[in-house]
Amino acid sequence: MTHFRLSRGTAFRAPRPITFTWVRPRDKLTYTTAVRSLRRSPPDGAGLIGGQAYYVTLWTKINNTWYSVPSSFSSASQPLPSDTNTFRSTVQQLTGNVRLMTQGATNSPIPGTLLAQVVAEDGVHSQFAHSTPNTYQAFHGQRTSTRIRSTVFDGTTSESHVITEYYDPFLNKWIVADPTFGVVYWNPGIASGLSIDEISSAVATKNWGYIQQFITYITNNGALYSHNYYMDPILLYLNPLPTSVLAVQLPLANSPQPFFTVHATADIGISGTWLFSFVNQTDRVTLSGGSQYGPIGGTIYSQSITLNTGWSIASGPSGMQILTMNRYMYL
């Protein structure tokens, strides 16, 4: 539950969506999102913690002019869960339940599940687009503080991911629960887990052994989802976006270049997942069959493309590189 306290003497009407700027007084982190009314709290993915004061600026646009009202609210204090082990096993069970809302190892939702309902309502058929929000809802149903984080590998929307972090009140720490790949980054032996930012730092330094000790699979399918993915999923953690931020800011904090293999023209025609890097934003490569690809999202990279044996390049610009993404952990 969240209590809003508007400043005294302020008159405020909000018939349209409001932009909230969230500032935690302790660490000055800022989160920006949009909601339709003051009654909806907290904003999706904000990750508020119980028993803390938050300070907000409420904005509304009236007749093409933005008006702001400073305000604050306090999140209700939450008692610690009665049992540490039960709390953590519940987190893992909920995460696994969302992953198992699909038919076998596919991404097709099982009819009648919450995942199927959300997919039907949104008209998007990929399980990946909904597994994290479903986990978010499941955690909130258990009164577990949760936030949604977005990450990118090379700055494109093609190689991006949406992940859930839950707050462990016993450790005062955010920990990753990734329903898409059926994994929680938790080491029961030392009773600790990894946040997205910690995983990102380890990926950037290629400290795979450090990450490995925290991988806990939470379905009987183990690493199947990760191994079947077209790229090594751990690379998706390379560049996390700030909380509640969806737009990628370039240049990236961590360059993806060390994680690519640059191929010679002799490798053209080998089946696999490929992408291209370019010198100019207007550059394009044309493949056999006429399909064209160029840099996307202001990056120098194309989207990744799965190509069959015998593919070829009809034409390409000067300076273009032919790339594949390396696999390190999920081979």
C-alpha positions in Angstrom: 0.0 0.0 0.0 1.2 3.5 -0.8 0.1 6.7 0.8 0.4 9.9 -1.2 0.8 13.2 0.6 0.3 16.3 -1.5 1.7 19.5 -0.4 -0.6 21.8 1.6 -2.6 24.3 -0.4 -2.0 22.7 -3.8 -4.8 22.2 -6.1 -4.2 19.3 -8.5 -6.3 17.8 -11.2 -5.0 14.9 -13.3 -7.4 13.9 -16.1 -4.5 12.6 -18.2 -1.4 10.4 -17.7 1.1 11.8 -15.2 4.8 11.6 -15.4 6.3 10.6 -12.1 10.0 11.1 -11.1 10.9 8.8 -8.3 13.8 9.8 -6.0 15.0 7.6 -3.2 16.4 10.0 -0.6 19.2 7.6 0.4 20.9 7.0 -2.9 19.3 9.7 -5.1 18.4 7.1 -7.8 15.7 8.5 -10.1 13.0 6.5 -11.8 10.6 7.8 -14.4 7.4 6.2 -15.5 3.8 7.1 -16.5 0.6 6.2 -14.8 -3.0 7.1 -15.5 -4.1 8.3 -12.0 -2.9 8.8 -8.5 -4.8 5.7 -7.4 -2.4 3.4 -9.3 0.7 2.7 -7.2 3.5 1.9 -7.5 4.3 2.4 -11.1 5.0 -0.8 -13.0 8.6 -1.9 -12.4 9.5 0.8 -9.9 10.6 -1.6 -7.2 9.6 0.3 -4.1 10.6 -1.0 -0.7 8.3 -1.0 2.3 8.8 1.5 5.2 10.6 4.2 3.2 9.7 7.8 2.2 9.7 8.7 -1.5 9.6 12.2 -3.0 7.9 12.8 -6.3 7.2 15.5 -8.8 3.8 15.1 -10.3 3.5 16.5 -13.9 0.4 17.0 -16.0 0.0 18.6 -19.4 -2.8 21.1 -19.7 -3.3 23.0 -23.0 0.2 22.1 -24.2 1.8 23.4 -21.0 3.4 21.1 -18.4 2.6 21.9 -14.7 4.3 20.2 -11.7 3.4 19.7 -8.1 6.1 18.4 -5.6 4.8 15.7 -3.3 5.9 12.7 -1.2 4.6 9.4 0.0 5.5 6.6 2.3 5.4 3.0 1.5 3.8 0.9 4.2 6.2 -1.1 6.4 6.2 -4.8 5.7 7.0 -7.4 8.3 9.7 -9.9 7.6 8.5 -13.2 6.2 8.1 -15.7 9.0 10.7 -18.1 7.5 13.7 -17.4 5.4 13.8 -20.7 3.6 10.1 -20.6 2.8 10.4 -17.1 1.4 13.2 -18.0 -1.0 11.7 -21.3 -2.0 8.4 -19.5 -2.8 10.3 -17.1 -5.0 11.8 -19.9 -7.0 8.6 -21.8 -7.2 6.7 -18.7 -8.5 9.4 -18.1 -11.1 9.3 -21.7 -12.2 5.5 -21.7 -12.4 5.6 -18.8 -14.9 8.1 -20.6 -17.1 6.0 -23.8 -17.0 3.0 -21.9 -18.3 4.3 -22.9 -21.8 3.8 -26.1 -23.7 6.8 -28.2 -23.0 10.0 -26.5 -24.1 8.2 -24.2 -26.5 7.2 -20.6 -26.0 3.5 -21.3 -26.7 1.4 -20.7 -23.6 -0.8 -23.4 -22.2 -4.5 -22.5 -22.7 -6.2 -21.4 -19.5 -3.0 -20.1 -17.8 -2.5 -16.5 -16.8 0.3 -16.3 -19.5 -2.2 -17.4 -22.2 -4.6 -14.8 -21.0 -2.1 -11.9 -21.1 -0.8 -13.0 -24.5 -4.4 -13.1 -25.8 -5.2 -9.7 -24.5 -2.0 -8.1 -25.8 -2.1 -9.9 -29.2 1.6 -10.8 -28.8 2.4 -14.5 -29.3 5.9 -14.7 -27.7 6.1 -15.9 -24.2 9.2 -13.8 -23.7 7.2 -10.6 -23.9 5.0 -11.6 -20.9 6.9 -14.0 -18.6 8.5 -11.2 -16.6 5.3 -9.1 -16.0 3.6 -12.3 -15.0 6.4 -13.1 -12.5 6.1 -9.5 -11.3 2.4 -10.0 -10.6 2.9 -13.3 -8.9 5.5 -11.8 -6.5 3.3 -8.9 -5.7 0.5 -11.4 -4.9 2.9 -12.7 -2.1 3.7 -9.1 -1.0 7.3 -9.4 -2.3 8.9 -6.2 -3.5 9.7 -6.6 -7.2 11.0 -4.5 -10.0 11.3 -5.0 -13.7 14.6 -4.3 -15.5 15.5 -4.0 -19.1 18.9 -5.0 -20.5 20.6 -5.0 -23.9 23.6 -6.7 -25.4 24.6 -4.5 -28.3 22.2 -1.6 -28.0 19.6 -3.0 -30.5 16.1 -4.1 -29.6 16.9 -7.4 -31.3 19.3 -8.5 -28.6 17.5 -7.2 -25.5 15.8 -8.8 -22.5 13.3 -7.9 -19.7 14.1 -9.4 -16.3 12.6 -9.5 -12.8 14.5 -8.6 -9.6 13.0 -9.4 -6.2 14.0 -7.8 -2.9 15.3 -10.2 -0.3 14.5 -8.4 3.0 16.8 -10.7 5.0 19.8 -9.6 2.9 18.6 -6.1 2.0 19.4 -6.9 -1.6 17.9 -7.2 -5.1 18.3 -10.6 -6.7 17.5 -11.8 -10.3 14.7 -14.2 -11.0 14.6 -14.8 -14.8 11.5 -16.7 -15.8 12.3 -16.6 -19.5 15.2 -19.0 -19.0 14.0 -20.7 -15.9 16.8 -19.6 -13.6 17.3 -17.7 -10.3 20.8 -16.3 -9.6 21.0 -17.7 -6.1 23.7 -19.8 -4.3 22.1 -21.7 -1.5 25.5 -22.7 -0.2 26.4 -19.2 0.8 22.8 -17.9 1.0 23.3 -15.1 -1.4 22.3 -14.0 -4.9 23.2 -11.7 -7.7 21.6 -8.5 -8.8 21.4 -7.5 -12.5 24.2 -5.0 -12.0 26.4 -7.6 -10.4 25.8 -10.0 -13.2 26.6 -7.2 -15.7 29.9 -6.4 -14.1 30.9 -10.1 -14.2 29.9 -10.4 -17.8 31.9 -7.3 -18.8 35.0 -8.8 -17.2 34.2 -12.3 -18.5 34.2 -13.7 -15.0 32.1 -16.7 -15.9 33.1 -18.9 -13.0 31.8 -16.3 -10.6 28.4 -16.2 -12.2 28.2 -20.0 -12.5 28.2 -20.6 -8.8 24.9 -18.6 -8.5 22.9 -20.4 -11.3 19.9 -22.2 -9.8 17.5 -23.8 -12.3 14.0 -23.8 -11.1 12.3 -26.3 -13.4 13.0 -29.9 -14.2 14.1 -28.8 -17.7 17.3 -27.3 -16.2 19.4 -25.4 -18.7 17.3 -26.4 -21.7 15.8 -23.0 -22.3 19.2 -21.3 -22.2 20.9 -23.8 -24.4 18.2 -23.7 -27.0 18.3 -19.9 -27.3 19.9 -18.5 -30.4 22.6 -16.6 -28.4 24.2 -17.1 -25.0 21.5 -15.5 -22.7 24.2 -14.3 -20.3 25.3 -11.7 -22.8 21.9 -10.1 -22.5 23.0 -8.9 -19.1 25.9 -6.8 -20.5 24.2 -3.5 -20.4 21.3 -3.1 -17.9 19.1 0.0 -18.2 18.3 2.1 -15.1 15.1 1.0 -13.3 11.9 1.9 -15.2 13.9 3.2 -18.2 13.1 1.6 -21.5 15.1 3.7 -24.0 18.7 2.7 -24.6 21.2 5.5 -24.1 24.3 5.4 -26.4 27.1 4.9 -26.2 26.8 1.8 -24.1 28.6 1.5 -20.8 30.0 -1.9 -21.9 31.0 -2.5 -25.5 29.8 -5.7 -27.1 32.8 -5.9 -29.4 34.8 -8.3 -27.2 32.0 -10.8 -27.4 31.8 -11.1 -31.2 33.8 -13.2 -33.6 34.7 -11.4 -36.8 34.4 -13.7 -39.8 36.3 -13.8 -43.1 34.3 -14.1 -46.4 35.3 -17.8 -46.5 32.7 -18.4 -43.7 29.8 -17.0 -45.7 27.3 -19.7 -46.4 27.6 -21.5 -43.1 24.3 -21.9 -41.3 23.8 -20.1 -38.0 22.9 -16.8 -36.4 24.7 -13.8 -38.0 24.7 -10.1 -37.8 26.6 -7.3 -39.4 28.4 -4.1 -38.3 28.6 -1.0 -40.4 30.6 2.2 -40.7 27.7 4.6 -41.6 24.0 4.7 -40.5 23.0 4.6 -44.2 24.9 1.5 -45.0 23.0 -1.6 -46.1 23.9 -5.2 -46.9 21.9 -7.2 -49.4 21.7 -10.9 -49.1 20.9 -13.5 -51.7 17.1 -13.4 -52.2 17.0 -9.6 -51.9 16.7 -9.1 -48.1 18.5 -6.0 -46.8 19.8 -5.2 -43.4 21.4 -2.1 -41.9 22.3 -0.6 -38.5 19.3 -0.2 -36.1 18.6 1.9 -33.0 21.5 4.3 -33.7 24.0 1.5 -33.2 26.5 0.1 -35.8 24.8 -3.3 -35.7 22.1 -5.0 -37.6 19.5 -7.2 -36.0 20.6 -10.9 -35.7 19.5 -13.1 -38.5 19.3 -16.9 -38.6 20.6 -18.1 -42.0 20.6 -21.5 -43.6 23.5 -23.2 -45.3 24.3 -21.6 -48.6 23.4 -18.0 -47.9 25.4 -15.4 -49.6 26.0 -11.7 -49.8 24.9 -9.9 -53.0 26.3 -6.6 -52.1 27.7 -4.8 -49.0 29.3 -1.5 -48.1 33.0 -0.8 -47.4 34.1 -1.5 -43.9 31.2 -3.9 -43.1 32.0 -6.8 -40.7 30.4 -10.2 -40.6 29.8 -11.3 -37.0 28.6 -14.0 -34.8 28.0 -13.8 -31.0 30.3 -16.0 -28.9 28.9 -18.5 -26.3 30.6 -18.7 -23.0 28.3 -20.3 -20.3 25.3 -21.8 -22.1 27.1 -23.7 -24.9 
